[in-house]
Amino acid sequence: MNTPLATWSPAIETGLPDIDAQCKQLFDLAASFRGDGDQILNGWFYQHVLTVDAAYVAVVKAGQAAGRT
């Protein structure tokens, strides 16, 4: 059974360059899995979560600075 691979599209970008670049990288990684996918995905996921967390903290801090808590 051949399942079509998902492909990256600008339509699914978040507008946050770091996060979009990492998500595009995930699509590229997923297309290249050849048996060691779990290890590759774990490394990518860890870095991505750190990036998303940093972006979230920046948004919260900006909202606090603007008086929107």
C-alpha positions as CSV (number, residue, x, y, z in Angstrom):
1,M,0.0,0.0,0.0
2,N,1.5,3.3,-1.0
3,T,0.4,6.1,1.3
4,P,1.0,9.6,-0.2
5,L,3.4,11.7,1.8
6,A,2.3,15.0,3.1
7,T,4.2,17.8,1.6
8,W,5.1,21.2,3.0
9,S,3.0,24.1,1.8
10,P,3.1,27.9,2.6
11,A,-0.6,27.5,3.4
12,I,0.3,25.9,6.7
13,E,2.9,28.4,7.9
14,T,2.4,30.0,11.2
15,G,4.2,33.2,10.3
16,L,6.9,32.5,13.0
17,P,10.0,31.9,10.9
18,D,11.8,29.6,13.4
19,I,8.8,27.4,13.9
20,D,7.9,27.3,10.2
21,A,11.5,26.3,9.4
22,Q,11.4,23.5,12.0
23,C,8.0,22.2,10.8
24,K,9.3,22.2,7.2
25,Q,12.3,20.3,8.4
26,L,9.9,17.8,10.0
27,F,8.2,17.2,6.6
28,D,11.6,16.7,5.0
29,L,12.7,14.3,7.8
30,A,9.5,12.3,7.6
31,A,10.0,11.8,3.9
32,S,13.5,10.4,4.5
33,F,12.8,7.9,7.3
34,R,14.4,4.5,6.5
35,G,14.1,2.6,9.8
36,D,15.7,5.1,12.2
37,G,12.7,7.5,12.3
38,D,12.1,7.3,16.0
39,Q,15.6,8.6,16.8
40,I,15.5,11.3,14.2
41,L,12.0,12.4,15.3
42,N,12.9,12.5,19.0
43,G,15.8,14.8,18.3
44,W,13.7,17.1,16.1
45,F,10.8,17.1,18.5
46,Y,12.9,18.1,21.5
47,Q,14.4,21.0,19.6
48,H,11.0,22.1,18.3
49,V,9.4,22.0,21.7
50,L,12.2,24.3,23.0
51,T,11.6,26.7,20.2
52,V,7.8,26.8,20.7
53,D,8.2,27.2,24.4
54,A,10.6,30.2,23.9
55,A,8.1,31.8,21.4
56,Y,5.3,31.3,23.9
57,V,7.3,32.9,26.7
58,A,8.1,35.8,24.5
59,V,4.4,36.3,23.6
60,V,3.4,36.1,27.3
61,K,6.1,38.6,28.3
62,A,5.1,41.0,25.5
63,G,1.5,40.8,26.7
64,Q,2.5,41.4,30.3
65,A,4.6,44.4,29.2
66,A,1.6,45.8,27.4
67,G,-0.6,45.3,30.4
68,R,-2.5,42.4,28.9
69,T,-2.2,39.7,31.6
